[in-house]
């Protein structure tokens, strides 16, 4: 996928689409927000370099994590491992452009 290019599902490799609905554990960094504890939703990014926290990060560099009911996470500056069910789930902004293409129903964050 080219950074900034329009997204269509056919751009995804088969090894990614094969993970749809699978339970996996993925490591990354929680994108900082104003809330520090009791996070029920957050964005997991592949690294903590400043470029990934600003606008223009590649679509395949983040996962929107929505924790299962009753589950939550706390912000950390250190890498975390999130376990949950992976989905390809397109998130569009108000302008109709893609903000994210991956999502996870989070079960635990360590």
C-alpha positions in Angstrom: 0.0 0.0 0.0 1.3 3.4 -0.9 1.1 6.0 1.9 -1.7 8.4 1.1 -3.2 6.3 -1.7 -6.9 5.4 -1.6 -7.6 2.2 0.2 -9.4 -0.8 -1.2 -9.5 -4.2 0.4 -7.8 -5.9 -2.6 -4.6 -4.1 -1.6 -4.4 -6.3 1.5 -2.1 -9.4 1.3 -3.8 -12.8 1.7 -1.8 -13.4 4.8 -3.5 -10.4 6.4 -7.1 -11.2 5.3 -6.5 -14.8 6.5 -6.2 -13.5 10.1 -9.8 -12.0 10.0 -11.6 -13.3 13.1 -8.5 -15.0 14.5 -7.4 -14.5 18.1 -3.9 -13.0 18.2 -1.5 -11.1 20.3 0.3 -8.1 18.9 2.8 -5.8 20.4 2.9 -2.0 19.9 2.4 1.3 21.7 -0.8 2.9 22.9 -1.3 6.2 21.1 -1.3 8.9 23.9 -4.6 10.5 24.8 -5.9 12.6 27.6 -7.1 9.6 29.5 -4.4 7.5 31.3 -6.4 4.7 33.0 -9.5 2.7 32.3 -9.1 2.9 28.5 -11.9 1.0 26.8 -10.8 2.1 23.3 -7.4 3.2 22.0 -5.1 3.1 19.0 -2.2 0.7 19.0 0.7 1.9 16.8 3.8 0.0 15.7 6.3 2.3 17.2 6.6 5.4 19.4 8.4 7.6 16.9 6.9 11.0 16.6 5.9 10.5 13.0 3.5 7.7 13.9 1.7 9.9 16.5 1.0 12.7 14.0 -1.2 12.9 10.9 -0.1 11.0 7.8 0.9 7.7 9.4 0.4 4.7 7.1 -3.0 2.9 7.4 -1.3 -0.4 8.1 0.7 1.1 11.0 -2.3 1.2 13.5 -5.0 -0.9 15.0 -8.1 0.5 16.7 -8.6 -1.5 19.8 -12.0 -1.7 21.5 -11.8 -3.6 24.7 -14.5 -6.2 25.5 -17.2 -5.1 28.0 -15.7 -5.1 31.5 -12.1 -4.9 30.2 -9.8 -1.9 30.1 -6.2 -0.9 29.8 -3.9 1.8 31.2 -1.7 4.0 29.1 2.0 3.1 29.1 5.0 4.7 27.4 6.5 1.2 27.1 5.4 -1.4 24.5 2.3 -3.5 25.3 1.0 -6.8 24.1 -2.7 -6.8 23.2 -4.6 -10.1 22.9 -7.9 -10.2 21.1 -9.8 -10.9 17.9 -8.5 -9.3 14.8 -10.7 -7.7 12.1 -10.3 -5.7 8.9 -12.6 -2.8 9.8 -12.4 0.4 7.8 -12.7 3.5 9.9 -13.6 6.6 7.9 -13.2 10.2 9.0 -15.8 13.0 8.4 -14.2 13.7 5.1 -14.7 10.1 3.9 -11.0 9.3 4.0 -9.7 6.2 5.8 -8.3 6.8 9.3 -7.7 3.1 10.0 -8.3 -0.3 8.4 -7.6 -2.7 11.2 -9.4 -3.3 14.5 -9.2 -5.6 17.4 -11.7 -6.6 20.1 -9.3 -6.5 23.0 -9.3 -9.2 25.8 -6.2 -8.2 27.7 -3.3 -5.8 27.6 0.0 -6.6 29.2 
